[in-house]
Amino acid sequence: KLPQQHHARRHATGNGREDRFTVGQFESDQLYYAVRLYRPGGEKAPESTLYIDTVRRAADDGMTVVRVAATDQHRTKFGPASVADAQVQAQSQEGEKHRACLTFRLVTGDETLTISGLACGQEKKPVDRAMLTCFIDRIALMASGDDAKIRQIFSDAELSRHAGCTKSSLTSAGRKATWLDVDGAAPAFKSSVAQDQP
């Protein structure tokens, strides 16, 4: 079973919130997924691109981006996402670990929410864009408090799920459904929350 973790932090002055979810460990040879959801508060959200965002996220996680290929647009239930192939490395007990990944970033139309992440497959089974689509489809809202805008974003997104990610579609395509797919059982995350972080 792949380890899962959740960390959250808030902006020190603007009260914006960032949630980070990871599945797996980058240093292993198994699947590794990391996704961040950022909801700006009173602070001004920094301008960014997929490349800049990928480098920043990797640095936060102790990794280095070796290369990011040309970016293309990919449809998700939240709207179009910028997607690119990336070579990422990190130090492990055996030395430098290099992995081929997909990096992605999307911003909702009103800039209420930014979703970005990294998806790394196994050496003999790399993550493709179809798997990435199903991974993003699995992002669901567990609680939003009184944030009506976030609730609306996720409610609208549920109407745009990718038909190819349903269990019946995957089975007919010859692939076993996992938690990354719409009908799979979602994992339980170990969580930690940091308050008033810049």
N, C-alpha and C positions, 0 to 999 in steps of 0.2 A: 504494500500500500504506500502510495506516495505521500510524503509529509505535506501538510497544508498550514499556512500561517496567514494571519491578518494583523496589520498594524495600521493605526490611524493617528493623525496629528492635525493640530489646528494652527493657523497662522497667529503669530504673537499679537498682532494689532488688528488685523482685518477680520479675524475669526473664520476665515475660509477653512475648509476641511479637505484633507487628502486621505483616502483609504487605499492601502496597498495590500493586494492578495497575491500569494505565491503558492504554487503547487509544484512539488518536486524540489530538487537541489541542482543548481547549475553545475556543480562539480561532478555530478554523477553522470551516468550514461543513459539515464531515463528521461522521460518527457519533463520539460521544465516550462512553466508558464508563470509570468508575472504581469499583473495588471494594476494600474493606478486610476482611481476616479477622483478628480479634483473639482470641487464646487467652490468657486471664489466667494469670498465674503465682501468686506469693505475694501480689501486690498485690491490693487490693480494687478490683474493676472499678467505675468510676463509674456511678451510676444515670443513666439517660438515656431520652429519648423520641425518636421519629423526627425531630421538629422540632429538638430540641437537637442531636442527632447530625448532622443535615444542616448546621446552622449551623457547628458545630465543624469538620466535614470541609471545608466550603467555605472557611472562614477559613484552615485549614492549607494549602490549595491556592491561596491568594491570590484567592479569589472571594467574592462577597457574595450572600446569599440575599435576594431581593426579596420573594418570597411563597411560602408552602407551603399548598396547599389541604387540604381535609379528608382525613383518613387512612382508608384501607380495608384490609381483610385480603385477602391474595392467596396462593393455594396454590403452594408451591414444593416441590422434592424434599427440601429440608431441613426442611419444615414451614411453618406460616403466616408470612407476612412482612407487615409494615406498609408500605404503598405510598401515595404521594401525588404529585400533580402539583406541580412547583416551577418558579418563575422564578428563574434564576440569572444573575448578571452578573460580568464581569471586565474589566480593562483590556487593550486590545490596541493594536497600532500605529495602528489606525484610530480608536481611541477606546474607548468602552464597548461591550462585546459582551454582548448579552442572548440567553439561550437558554431554550427550554421543555424541561424535563427531567422524568424520573420519579426520585424518590428512594425508597430502600427500606432496610429494616432488619429483621433477624430474629435471634433468639437461640434456640439449641437448648434443648431441654427442661431439661437439667441445667445450663444456662448455661456449658457448656464452651467454646462458640464463638459469637462474634457476627460476622455478615456484614452489611455495609452498603455502600451505593454510590449512584452517580448515573449515569443513562443519558440521554443527550441525542441526539435525532435531528436530521435535517435540516429546514430550514424547510418544505419541501413533503412531507416524509416523517417525521413525528414518531414517536418510539418509543412503541409502545402496550404494554399489559400482556402481550399474547401474546409479543411480542419480548423483553420483560423476563424472562418465564418461561424462554425458551430461553437467554437470556444466563446466568441463574442455573444452569440445567441444565448449562451448559458448565464450571462451576467444578468442577475435579477435583483430587484429591490427587496430587501428584507425589512427595513424600517426607514422612515424618512421624517419622523416627528411631524412638525407642522409645515414642512417645506412642500408647498403645493406645486411649485415648478418642477421639482424632481419627480414627484408622483406622476405628473402629467407626462414627462419625458418617457418614463418607463411604461406608462400605460399606452402611450402611442406606439412605442417600440414593439410591444407585444403583438400589435396588429401587423407588423412587418417582418415577422420571423421568416427565416429561410426554409422553404419547403423541403430542401434536400437534407436538412438536419433532423428530420423526424425519424423516430425509430423504424417505422415501416419502410421509409425510403432507404435508410442505411442498410437494413437487412436485405432488401431486394438488390442493392448494389454490391452485396457480398461482404460488407464490413460490419463487425459486431459493434453495437451501440455501447458507449461508455458514458461516464458522468459528464463528458464534454458535450454530449448531444442532448437535445431538447427533452427527451423522455428518460434520460438517465438519472440515477439518484445523485443529488448534490452532496459533496463531501462536507464534513463538519470542520470548520476552521478553528485553530487556536488563535485567540485574539489578544491584542494589547493596544491600549490607547494612550497617547501622549498629549497632554494639554499644553496650549500656549507655546507651540513650537514655531519658529520663523519659517 
